[in-house]
Amino acid sequence: MICDDLVTGGTGLTGSYLICYLLKSGRKVRAMKRSSSDLQWFEKIAKRELGNEKANLLQNLEWIDADILDVVSLEDAVKGCSRVYHTAAIVSFKKADGDWVMKTNVEGTANVVNVCLGVNPKPELCHFSSTAAIGRKAGNGAEINEDDDYVDEDVSDYSRSKYRAELEVYRGREEGLRAAVINPCIILGYGNWNSGPSGFFKNAWKEFPFYTTGSNAFVDVRDLVKASVGMMENQIFSGRYLCIGSNKAYLALFDSISSEFKKKKPGIKVSSFMAEIAWRLAGIYNALGGNALITKASARSGLESRSFSAERLVDELKFEFMSFEETIRNHSQSYLLDPDFVKM
């Protein structure tokens, strides 16, 4: 099938919603997945997003087994596409995953850039970066924007990988690639709640009793994919653009989801001392063969107050984000309407 767009990371949260958005826009889409990938969550998201048109619209979707670390398969995936949306990445804050994170996110992005440059005609690229690739202003809670300098100090390997991946895209621009860069914050959406930020919904459902005192920025996955397509359609191929729905305290997030689920809200505040103990105990557990999700980076970030600005994106795209309340309500209800929800 001749396709308009390629989506890397097609089975992930962002990739799945992006595919659906493009299909609804009348585009023919090719999506990358590993041969071992499970399409269960893509099918759930497609059912929700495409509704009665699902069967018809999915005829314009072609899955291809490929990997951003395998240049030959990547070349096959890119050929014939006019746009490439690069969402594939490893998100992990575990020290043991550092090499894997760096290789996939940096080398993988370099491969995407190089293949796009080597194909004739060159496709346009939209690179999904992260607020983790943005610098920090002095002072806890100071608003961060796209122009802040990155300081490679006391940051996670994931943060370093996303920053260096962006540099590969900027290098591609210098070599003639038309590339957009969008930097989402924490992405909220109905998806596999055993993976990534959808775990916030799982914690609320399980009535996890602890909360952290920090704050961060959040964006609805539907806003993220809409903004990324808007950047491509408006040919925004310079600079970088923060994609921020709202800045909220973690407690506000936990309380909002708990309310939608009619569950008990968290009531035990995590102190800095408790956070330090937690990540050290988790490290011991992992060393013994466990799989604790708390890391030094995640424990400390939960206590930090971060605020980001989406002014550049709002001004240049005339973009309006969904309200925080609508995001929480919509995705919480999607879980409740899922017939497999109680088995998760």
Secondary structure as a PSIPRED ss2 file (coil, helix, strand):
# PSIPRED VFORMAT (PSIPRED V4.0)

   1 M C   1.000  0.000  0.000
   2 I C   1.000  0.000  0.000
   3 C C   1.000  0.000  0.000
   4 D C   1.000  0.000  0.000
   5 D E   0.000  0.000  1.000
   6 L E   0.000  0.000  1.000
   7 V E   0.000  0.000  1.000
   8 T E   0.000  0.000  1.000
   9 G C   1.000  0.000  0.000
  10 G C   1.000  0.000  0.000
  11 T C   1.000  0.000  0.000
  12 G C   1.000  0.000  0.000
  13 L H   0.000  1.000  0.000
  14 T H   0.000  1.000  0.000
  15 G H   0.000  1.000  0.000
  16 S H   0.000  1.000  0.000
  17 Y H   0.000  1.000  0.000
  18 L H   0.000  1.000  0.000
  19 I H   0.000  1.000  0.000
  20 C H   0.000  1.000  0.000
  21 Y H   0.000  1.000  0.000
  22 L H   0.000  1.000  0.000
  23 L H   0.000  1.000  0.000
  24 K H   0.000  1.000  0.000
  25 S C   1.000  0.000  0.000
  26 G C   1.000  0.000  0.000
  27 R C   1.000  0.000  0.000
  28 K C   1.000  0.000  0.000
  29 V E   0.000  0.000  1.000
  30 R E   0.000  0.000  1.000
  31 A E   0.000  0.000  1.000
  32 M E   0.000  0.000  1.000
  33 K E   0.000  0.000  1.000
  34 R C   1.000  0.000  0.000
  35 S C   1.000  0.000  0.000
  36 S C   1.000  0.000  0.000
  37 S C   1.000  0.000  0.000
  38 D C   1.000  0.000  0.000
  39 L C   1.000  0.000  0.000
  40 Q H   0.000  1.000  0.000
  41 W H   0.000  1.000  0.000
  42 F H   0.000  1.000  0.000
  43 E H   0.000  1.000  0.000
  44 K H   0.000  1.000  0.000
  45 I H   0.000  1.000  0.000
  46 A H   0.000  1.000  0.000
  47 K H   0.000  1.000  0.000
  48 R H   0.000  1.000  0.000
  49 E H   0.000  1.000  0.000
  50 L H   0.000  1.000  0.000
  51 G H   0.000  1.000  0.000
  52 N H   0.000  1.000  0.000
  53 E H   0.000  1.000  0.000
  54 K H   0.000  1.000  0.000
  55 A H   0.000  1.000  0.000
  56 N H   0.000  1.000  0.000
  57 L H   0.000  1.000  0.000
  58 L H   0.000  1.000  0.000
  59 Q H   0.000  1.000  0.000
  60 N H   0.000  1.000  0.000
  61 L E   0.000  0.000  1.000
  62 E E   0.000  0.000  1.000
  63 W E   0.000  0.000  1.000
  64 I E   0.000  0.000  1.000
  65 D E   0.000  0.000  1.000
  66 A C   1.000  0.000  0.000
  67 D C   1.000  0.000  0.000
  68 I C   1.000  0.000  0.000
  69 L C   1.000  0.000  0.000
  70 D C   1.000  0.000  0.000
  71 V H   0.000  1.000  0.000
  72 V H   0.000  1.000  0.000
  73 S H   0.000  1.000  0.000
  74 L H   0.000  1.000  0.000
  75 E H   0.000  1.000  0.000
  76 D H   0.000  1.000  0.000
  77 A H   0.000  1.000  0.000
  78 V H   0.000  1.000  0.000
  79 K C   1.000  0.000  0.000
  80 G C   1.000  0.000  0.000
  81 C C   1.000  0.000  0.000
  82 S C   1.000  0.000  0.000
  83 R E   0.000  0.000  1.000
  84 V E   0.000  0.000  1.000
  85 Y E   0.000  0.000  1.000
  86 H E   0.000  0.000  1.000
  87 T C   1.000  0.000  0.000
  88 A C   1.000  0.000  0.000
  89 A C   1.000  0.000  0.000
  90 I C   1.000  0.000  0.000
  91 V C   1.000  0.000  0.000
  92 S C   1.000  0.000  0.000
  93 F C   1.000  0.000  0.000
  94 K C   1.000  0.000  0.000
  95 K H   0.000  1.000  0.000
  96 A H   0.000  1.000  0.000
  97 D H   0.000  1.000  0.000
  98 G H   0.000  1.000  0.000
  99 D H   0.000  1.000  0.000
 100 W H   0.000  1.000  0.000
 101 V H   0.000  1.000  0.000
 102 M H   0.000  1.000  0.000
 103 K H   0.000  1.000  0.000
 104 T H   0.000  1.000  0.000
 105 N H   0.000  1.000  0.000
 106 V H   0.000  1.000  0.000
 107 E H   0.000  1.000  0.000
 108 G H   0.000  1.000  0.000
 109 T H   0.000  1.000  0.000
 110 A H   0.000  1.000  0.000
 111 N H   0.000  1.000  0.000
 112 V H   0.000  1.000  0.000
 113 V H   0.000  1.000  0.000
 114 N H   0.000  1.000  0.000
 115 V H   0.000  1.000  0.000
 116 C H   0.000  1.000  0.000
 117 L H   0.000  1.000  0.000
 118 G H   0.000  1.000  0.000
 119 V C   1.000  0.000  0.000
 120 N C   1.000  0.000  0.000
 121 P C   1.000  0.000  0.000
 122 K C   1.000  0.000  0.000
 123 P C   1.000  0.000  0.000
 124 E E   0.000  0.000  1.000
 125 L E   0.000  0.000  1.000
 126 C E   0.000  0.000  1.000
 127 H E   0.000  0.000  1.000
 128 F E   0.000  0.000  1.000
 129 S C   1.000  0.000  0.000
 130 S C   1.000  0.000  0.000
 131 T H   0.000  1.000  0.000
 132 A H   0.000  1.000  0.000
 133 A H   0.000  1.000  0.000
 134 I C   1.000  0.000  0.000
 135 G C   1.000  0.000  0.000
 136 R C   1.000  0.000  0.000
 137 K C   1.000  0.000  0.000
 138 A C   1.000  0.000  0.000
 139 G C   1.000  0.000  0.000
 140 N C   1.000  0.000  0.000
 141 G C   1.000  0.000  0.000
 142 A C   1.000  0.000  0.000
 143 E E   0.000  0.000  1.000
 144 I E   0.000  0.000  1.000
 145 N C   1.000  0.000  0.000
 146 E C   1.000  0.000  0.000
 147 D C   1.000  0.000  0.000
 148 D C   1.000  0.000  0.000
 149 D C   1.000  0.000  0.000
 150 Y C   1.000  0.000  0.000
 151 V C   1.000  0.000  0.000
 152 D C   1.000  0.000  0.000
 153 E C   1.000  0.000  0.000
 154 D C   1.000  0.000  0.000
 155 V C   1.000  0.000  0.000
 156 S C   1.000  0.000  0.000
 157 D H   0.000  1.000  0.000
 158 Y H   0.000  1.000  0.000
 159 S H   0.000  1.000  0.000
 160 R H   0.000  1.000  0.000
 161 S H   0.000  1.000  0.000
 162 K H   0.000  1.000  0.000
 163 Y H   0.000  1.000  0.000
 164 R H   0.000  1.000  0.000
 165 A H   0.000  1.000  0.000
 166 E H   0.000  1.000  0.000
 167 L H   0.000  1.000  0.000
 168 E H   0.000  1.000  0.000
 169 V H   0.000  1.000  0.000
 170 Y H   0.000  1.000  0.000
 171 R H   0.000  1.000  0.000
 172 G H   0.000  1.000  0.000
 173 R H   0.000  1.000  0.000
 174 E H   0.000  1.000  0.000
 175 E C   1.000  0.000  0.000
 176 G C   1.000  0.000  0.000
 177 L C   1.000  0.000  0.000
 178 R C   1.000  0.000  0.000
 179 A E   0.000  0.000  1.000
 180 A E   0.000  0.000  1.000
 181 V E   0.000  0.000  1.000
 182 I E   0.000  0.000  1.000
 183 N E   0.000  0.000  1.000
 184 P E   0.000  0.000  1.000
 185 C C   1.000  0.000  0.000
 186 I E   0.000  0.000  1.000
 187 I E   0.000  0.000  1.000
 188 L E   0.000  0.000  1.000
 189 G C   1.000  0.000  0.000
 190 Y C   1.000  0.000  0.000
 191 G C   1.000  0.000  0.000
 192 N C   1.000  0.000  0.000
 193 W C   1.000  0.000  0.000
 194 N C   1.000  0.000  0.000
 195 S C   1.000  0.000  0.000
 196 G H   0.000  1.000  0.000
 197 P H   0.000  1.000  0.000
 198 S H   0.000  1.000  0.000
 199 G H   0.000  1.000  0.000
 200 F H   0.000  1.000  0.000
 201 F H   0.000  1.000  0.000
 202 K H   0.000  1.000  0.000
 203 N H   0.000  1.000  0.000
 204 A H   0.000  1.000  0.000
 205 W H   0.000  1.000  0.000
 206 K C   1.000  0.000  0.000
 207 E C   1.000  0.000  0.000
 208 F C   1.000  0.000  0.000
 209 P C   1.000  0.000  0.000
 210 F E   0.000  0.000  1.000
 211 Y E   0.000  0.000  1.000
 212 T C   1.000  0.000  0.000
 213 T C   1.000  0.000  0.000
 214 G C   1.000  0.000  0.000
 215 S E   0.000  0.000  1.000
 216 N E   0.000  0.000  1.000
 217 A E   0.000  0.000  1.000
 218 F E   0.000  0.000  1.000
 219 V E   0.000  0.000  1.000
 220 D E   0.000  0.000  1.000
 221 V H   0.000  1.000  0.000
 222 R H   0.000  1.000  0.000
 223 D H   0.000  1.000  0.000
 224 L H   0.000  1.000  0.000
 225 V H   0.000  1.000  0.000
 226 K H   0.000  1.000  0.000
 227 A H   0.000  1.000  0.000
 228 S H   0.000  1.000  0.000
 229 V H   0.000  1.000  0.000
 230 G H   0.000  1.000  0.000
 231 M H   0.000  1.000  0.000
 232 M H   0.000  1.000  0.000
 233 E H   0.000  1.000  0.000
 234 N C   1.000  0.000  0.000
 235 Q C   1.000  0.000  0.000
 236 I C   1.000  0.000  0.000
 237 F C   1.000  0.000  0.000
 238 S C   1.000  0.000  0.000
 239 G C   1.000  0.000  0.000
 240 R C   1.000  0.000  0.000
 241 Y E   0.000  0.000  1.000
 242 L E   0.000  0.000  1.000
 243 C E   0.000  0.000  1.000
 244 I C   1.000  0.000  0.000
 245 G C   1.000  0.000  0.000
 246 S E   0.000  0.000  1.000
 247 N E   0.000  0.000  1.000
 248 K E   0.000  0.000  1.000
 249 A E   0.000  0.000  1.000
 250 Y H   0.000  1.000  0.000
 251 L H   0.000  1.000  0.000
 252 A H   0.000  1.000  0.000
 253 L H   0.000  1.000  0.000
 254 F H   0.000  1.000  0.000
 255 D H   0.000  1.000  0.000
 256 S H   0.000  1.000  0.000
 257 I H   0.000  1.000  0.000
 258 S H   0.000  1.000  0.000
 259 S H   0.000  1.000  0.000
 260 E H   0.000  1.000  0.000
 261 F H   0.000  1.000  0.000
 262 K C   1.000  0.000  0.000
 263 K C   1.000  0.000  0.000
 264 K C   1.000  0.000  0.000
 265 K C   1.000  0.000  0.000
 266 P C   1.000  0.000  0.000
 267 G C   1.000  0.000  0.000
 268 I E   0.000  0.000  1.000
 269 K E   0.000  0.000  1.000
 270 V C   1.000  0.000  0.000
 271 S C   1.000  0.000  0.000
 272 S H   0.000  1.000  0.000
 273 F H   0.000  1.000  0.000
 274 M H   0.000  1.000  0.000
 275 A H   0.000  1.000  0.000
 276 E H   0.000  1.000  0.000
 277 I H   0.000  1.000  0.000
 278 A H   0.000  1.000  0.000
 279 W H   0.000  1.000  0.000
 280 R H   0.000  1.000  0.000
 281 L H   0.000  1.000  0.000
 282 A H   0.000  1.000  0.000
 283 G H   0.000  1.000  0.000
 284 I H   0.000  1.000  0.000
 285 Y H   0.000  1.000  0.000
 286 N H   0.000  1.000  0.000
 287 A H   0.000  1.000  0.000
 288 L C   1.000  0.000  0.000
 289 G C   1.000  0.000  0.000
 290 G C   1.000  0.000  0.000
 291 N C   1.000  0.000  0.000
 292 A C   1.000  0.000  0.000
 293 L C   1.000  0.000  0.000
 294 I C   1.000  0.000  0.000
 295 T C   1.000  0.000  0.000
 296 K H   0.000  1.000  0.000
 297 A H   0.000  1.000  0.000
 298 S H   0.000  1.000  0.000
 299 A H   0.000  1.000  0.000
 300 R H   0.000  1.000  0.000
 301 S H   0.000  1.000  0.000
 302 G C   1.000  0.000  0.000
 303 L C   1.000  0.000  0.000
 304 E C   1.000  0.000  0.000
 305 S E   0.000  0.000  1.000
 306 R C   1.000  0.000  0.000
 307 S E   0.000  0.000  1.000
 308 F E   0.000  0.000  1.000
 309 S C   1.000  0.000  0.000
 310 A C   1.000  0.000  0.000
 311 E H   0.000  1.000  0.000
 312 R H   0.000  1.000  0.000
 313 L H   0.000  1.000  0.000
 314 V H   0.000  1.000  0.000
 315 D H   0.000  1.000  0.000
 316 E H   0.000  1.000  0.000
 317 L H   0.000  1.000  0.000
 318 K C   1.000  0.000  0.000
 319 F C   1.000  0.000  0.000
 320 E C   1.000  0.000  0.000
 321 F C   1.000  0.000  0.000
 322 M C   1.000  0.000  0.000
 323 S C   1.000  0.000  0.000
 324 F H   0.000  1.000  0.000
 325 E H   0.000  1.000  0.000
 326 E H   0.000  1.000  0.000
 327 T H   0.000  1.000  0.000
 328 I H   0.000  1.000  0.000
 329 R H   0.000  1.000  0.000
 330 N H   0.000  1.000  0.000
 331 H H   0.000  1.000  0.000
 332 S H   0.000  1.000  0.000
 333 Q H   0.000  1.000  0.000
 334 S H   0.000  1.000  0.000
 335 Y H   0.000  1.000  0.000
 336 L H   0.000  1.000  0.000
 337 L H   0.000  1.000  0.000
 338 D C   1.000  0.000  0.000
 339 P C   1.000  0.000  0.000
 340 D C   1.000  0.000  0.000
 341 F H   0.000  1.000  0.000
 342 V H   0.000  1.000  0.000
 343 K H   0.000  1.000  0.000
 344 M C   1.000  0.000  0.000
